[in-house]
Amino acid sequence: MYKDKIGNYEDFKIVGDWTRQSKMLKEKYPALVDADLKFEKGKENELLESVGIRLNKKREEVISILKKVQPITGMSI
């Protein structure tokens, strides 16, 4: 499992429409398959690990990728 420099996991939560986000990820990263993007609430770490393995990325890189497809919260339009 992935750990940060002090041995703790960085908190990461999926927000917004995961179905839409996963479609965007599959378009941008064709190596990802549905099984990699299967998500159950509360199992973010499993999702991060699966995507990280498939894309050969570290946890922090995967979090950055996922944050780019999440809706921006706290901003007024």
Residue pairs with C-beta under 8 A, 6 or more apart in sequence:
1 9
1 45
1 49
2 9
2 45
2 48
2 49
2 52
2 58
2 59
3 9
4 10
4 60
9 45
10 59
10 60
10 63
12 44
12 48
12 63
12 66
13 44
14 21
14 39
14 41
14 44
14 47
14 66
14 70
15 70
15 71
15 73
16 70
16 71
17 71
18 39
21 66
21 69
21 70
22 34
22 37
22 39
24 69
25 32
25 37
25 51
25 65
25 66
25 69
26 32
26 33
26 37
29 55
29 65
31 54
31 55
32 51
32 54
32 55
33 54
35 50
36 50
36 51
36 54
37 47
37 50
37 51
38 47
38 50
39 47
40 46
48 59
48 62
48 63
48 66
49 59
51 57
51 62
51 65
51 66
52 58
52 59
52 61
52 62
55 61
55 62
55 65
57 65
